Amino acid sequence: MGIRSRLNNGLIGLVDYYSKNYRKMMVIPIVFIVIFGSIILFYGHANGELVNEDISLKGGISATVYTNESIPASTIMSSILSQLNQKQASVSVLHPPFSAKISGYTVTVGQNANMTKLENVLSGLFNIKLTSSNYSISYVGATLAQSAIYDSVFLLGIAFVLVAIVSLFYFRNKYQAFSNVISIVSDVINVVGVMDIFNISFSTASIAGILMLMGYSADRNIILATNILKRKEGSIKYRLLHTLRTSLTMDLAAFTTFLILLFGTTNATIQSIAIVLIIGLIFDDFTVWILNGSIQLYSIKYKPEVESKAI
């Protein structure tokens, strides 16, 4: 028996097991929500903020040095953190369009950093005299940073409402609309909880990553709901099997892409987005299939014993 046949038989067995135990399996994503939700609340109680907000959300100083000098971003980061006594900093490598050549570095530090010390550290690292032609600096105030937080939260809220409205309008099923939204909310809670556990900085780029994750999860939820609630050909197990194949293909393609984004660049913004997407993708299978799918099957009072195997 070839690999493809064994894989297909494994998927058939998985669908058969899922269809028989979908009610019991709903406890898994619920446990995730409780655990990671508790972690977020504990982190907020201990640190005064629900996430480890980075400089883009707290405000800070951003300095850009234009140079062709090749210095590891980790070396720049360690020098900045130690010599300026900073707890947080970020370093981005700049490249010209469609080129791998280095054109400069952007260093971001907290508002309390001494600008003179920062310039001295950068001048020593790159062994150049900083002038207006090779150096620029900008300041992000706390008010502007807080405004970014409020705007981002507002956008997330609008996104959740739109997902619910579109789901309700298309499927005419309140269970589907509810399960779609709660599935996406669960993804967000899981991502933030994992980031809190590992103390990963949360930035405006992370919010962009969450919005992208919401779109990806909504797509998978709608594909699953369409096969359960809309299509009539074949048995539900048969439709679940084909949906699972499509879902796993999407997962493989997405996970590969996100890994390339994470390890294929030194740009901090892209890496922040990739981290959110990778964490979210890991948990999305639980929320889409075990939570969302189970709620939909329950809404139609599905009984697996009336169907044959998923073939």
C-alpha positions in Angstrom: 0.0 0.0 0.0 1.4 3.4 -1.0 1.9 6.5 1.1 -1.1 8.2 -0.6 -3.4 5.2 0.2 -2.3 5.0 3.8 -2.8 8.8 4.2 -6.2 8.6 2.6 -7.2 5.7 4.9 -5.9 7.6 7.9 -8.1 10.6 7.0 -11.1 8.4 6.6 -10.5 6.9 10.0 -10.0 10.4 11.4 -13.3 11.6 10.0 -15.2 8.5 11.3 -13.8 9.1 14.8 -14.6 12.8 14.7 -18.2 12.2 13.5 -18.8 9.8 16.4 -17.1 11.9 19.1 -17.6 15.5 18.0 -19.7 16.3 21.1 -17.1 15.0 23.5 -14.2 16.6 21.6 -15.7 20.1 22.1 -14.2 20.2 25.5 -10.7 20.5 24.0 -11.0 24.0 22.5 -13.0 25.1 25.5 -10.2 24.0 27.8 -7.8 26.0 25.6 -10.0 29.1 25.9 -10.1 28.8 29.8 -6.4 28.1 30.1 -5.1 30.9 27.8 -7.8 33.3 28.9 -6.7 32.8 32.5 -3.0 33.3 31.5 -3.9 36.6 29.9 -5.8 37.8 33.0 -3.0 36.7 35.3 -0.4 38.4 33.0 -2.5 41.6 33.1 -2.8 41.5 36.9 1.0 40.9 37.3 2.2 43.4 34.7 -0.5 46.0 34.4 -1.1 45.2 30.8 -2.7 42.2 29.1 0.1 41.8 26.6 3.8 42.7 26.5 3.3 45.9 24.5 6.3 46.9 22.4 7.5 50.4 21.6 5.0 50.8 18.7 2.2 50.6 21.3 4.0 52.4 24.1 5.8 55.1 22.2 9.5 55.5 21.7 12.4 56.7 19.6 13.2 55.3 16.1 16.7 56.0 14.6 17.7 55.0 11.1 21.4 54.7 10.0 22.0 54.5 6.2 25.0 52.4 5.6 26.2 49.4 3.5 28.0 48.0 6.6 27.0 44.4 7.4 26.5 43.9 11.1 24.2 41.1 12.6 21.0 42.5 14.0 21.6 40.5 17.2 24.9 42.3 17.7 23.2 45.7 17.4 20.4 44.6 19.6 22.6 43.4 22.4 24.7 46.6 22.3 21.6 48.8 22.5 20.1 46.9 25.4 23.2 46.8 27.5 24.7 50.3 26.9 21.4 52.2 27.0 19.9 50.0 29.8 16.8 49.2 27.8 14.4 46.4 28.4 13.0 46.5 24.9 14.4 47.4 21.5 14.0 46.3 17.9 16.3 46.3 14.9 15.2 46.2 11.3 17.6 45.7 8.3 16.8 47.9 5.3 17.1 46.7 1.7 16.6 48.5 -1.6 13.6 47.3 -3.6 14.3 43.9 -5.3 17.7 43.7 -3.8 19.4 41.7 -1.1 22.0 44.5 -0.4 21.9 46.3 2.9 21.0 49.9 2.8 20.7 50.6 6.5 19.3 49.8 9.9 16.4 51.1 11.9 16.7 50.9 15.7 13.7 51.5 17.9 14.1 52.1 21.7 11.9 53.3 24.5 10.9 56.9 25.3 13.3 57.0 28.3 16.4 56.3 26.2 19.1 59.0 26.2 19.3 60.2 22.6 22.9 61.3 22.9 24.0 57.9 24.2 22.0 56.2 21.4 23.8 58.2 18.7 27.1 57.4 20.3 26.4 53.7 20.4 25.3 53.7 16.7 28.3 55.8 15.7 30.6 53.3 17.4 28.8 50.3 16.0 29.0 51.4 12.4 32.3 53.3 12.8 30.9 56.4 11.1 30.1 60.0 12.0 26.4 60.5 12.1 25.2 63.4 9.9 21.9 64.4 8.3 22.9 62.6 5.1 23.3 59.1 6.8 21.1 59.4 9.9 17.5 60.3 10.8 15.5 60.0 14.0 11.8 60.2 14.8 9.8 60.2 18.0 6.5 58.3 18.6 4.7 59.8 21.6 2.7 57.8 24.0 -0.6 59.5 23.0 -0.1 58.5 19.3 0.8 55.0 20.4 -2.4 54.7 22.6 -4.4 56.1 19.7 -3.0 53.2 17.6 -4.2 50.7 20.2 -7.7 52.2 20.3 -8.0 52.2 16.5 -6.7 48.6 16.3 -9.2 47.4 18.9 -12.0 49.2 17.1 -11.0 47.5 13.8 -10.9 44.1 15.5 -14.4 44.7 16.8 -15.7 45.8 13.4 -14.1 42.7 11.9 -15.9 40.4 14.3 -19.3 42.1 13.7 -18.8 41.8 9.9 -17.9 38.2 10.1 -21.1 37.5 12.1 -23.3 39.5 9.7 -21.9 37.8 6.6 -22.2 34.4 8.1 -25.8 35.0 9.3 -26.8 36.5 5.9 -25.2 33.7 3.8 -26.2 30.6 5.9 -29.4 31.9 7.6 -28.2 29.9 10.6 -27.6 31.6 14.0 -25.5 28.6 15.1 -23.1 29.1 12.2 -22.8 32.8 12.8 -22.1 32.2 16.5 -19.7 29.3 16.0 -17.7 31.3 13.3 -17.2 34.3 15.7 -16.5 32.2 18.8 -14.0 30.2 16.7 -12.1 33.3 15.7 -12.3 34.8 19.2 -10.8 31.5 20.5 -7.9 31.9 18.0 -7.1 35.4 19.2 -7.2 34.3 22.9 -4.9 31.3 22.2 -2.4 33.5 20.3 -2.3 36.2 22.9 -2.0 33.6 25.7 1.0 31.9 24.1 2.7 35.2 23.5 2.2 36.1 27.2 3.7 32.7 28.2 6.9 33.3 26.2 6.8 37.1 26.9 6.8 37.8 23.1 6.4 41.5 22.4 3.0 42.6 21.0 3.1 45.3 18.4 1.0 47.0 15.8 2.3 44.4 13.4 1.0 41.7 15.7 -2.5 43.3 15.4 -2.1 43.2 11.6 -1.2 39.5 12.0 -4.4 38.9 14.0 -6.5 40.5 11.3 -4.9 38.3 8.7 -5.5 35.2 11.0 -9.1 36.2 11.3 -9.5 36.2 7.5 -7.8 32.9 7.2 -9.9 31.3 9.9 -13.1 32.8 8.5 -12.3 31.2 5.1 -11.8 27.8 6.6 -14.9 28.1 8.8 -17.0 29.1 5.8 -15.7 26.2 3.7 -16.5 23.8 6.5 -20.0 25.3 7.1 -20.8 25.2 3.4 -20.0 21.5 3.2 -22.1 20.7 6.3 -25.1 23.1 5.8 -25.3 23.9 2.1 -24.2 21.0 0.0 -26.3 17.9 -0.3 -24.3 15.5 -2.5 -23.0 12.5 -0.7 -23.1 11.8 3.0 -21.9 14.4 5.6 -18.9 12.1 6.3 -18.0 12.2 2.6 -18.2 16.0 2.6 -16.2 16.3 5.8 -13.5 14.1 4.3 -13.1 16.3 1.2 -13.2 19.4 3.4 -10.4 18.0 5.6 -8.3 17.3 2.6 -8.7 20.9 1.4 -8.1 22.2 4.9 -4.8 20.3 5.4 -3.6 21.4 2.0 -4.3 25.0 3.0 -2.5 24.4 6.3 0.6 23.0 4.6 0.8 25.9 2.2 0.2 28.5 4.8 2.6 27.0 7.4 5.4 26.8 4.8 4.7 30.5 3.8 4.7 31.7 7.4 8.0 29.9 8.2 9.6 31.5 5.2 8.3 34.9 6.4 9.7 34.2 9.9 13.2 32.9 9.0 13.7 34.4 5.5 13.9 38.0 6.6 15.3 40.2 9.4 12.5 42.7 9.2 10.9 42.9 12.6 7.5 43.8 11.3 7.2 40.8 9.0 8.6 38.5 11.7 6.0 39.8 14.2 3.2 39.1 11.7 4.6 35.6 11.0 4.8 34.7 14.7 1.1 35.5 15.2 0.1 33.6 12.1 2.2 30.5 13.0 0.8 30.3 16.5 -2.7 30.9 15.3 -2.5 28.3 12.6 -1.5 25.6 15.1 -4.7 26.2 17.2 -6.9 27.0 14.2 -7.6 23.3 13.5 -8.9 22.9 17.0 -11.2 25.9 16.7 -12.4 25.3 13.2 -13.0 21.6 13.3 -13.6 20.7 16.9 -15.4 23.9 18.0 -17.0 25.4 14.9 -17.6 22.1 13.1 -19.0 20.4 16.2 -21.5 23.3 16.9 -22.7 23.0 13.3 -23.1 19.3 13.4 -25.0 19.7 16.7 -27.3 22.3 15.2 -28.5 19.9 12.5 -28.8 17.1 15.1 -26.3 14.9 13.2 -26.2 11.2 14.0 -23.2 9.3 12.6 -24.9 5.9 13.0 -27.2 6.6 10.1 -24.3 7.0 7.6 -21.7 4.7 6.2 -18.0 5.4 6.4 -16.6 8.6 4.9 -15.9 7.2 1.4 
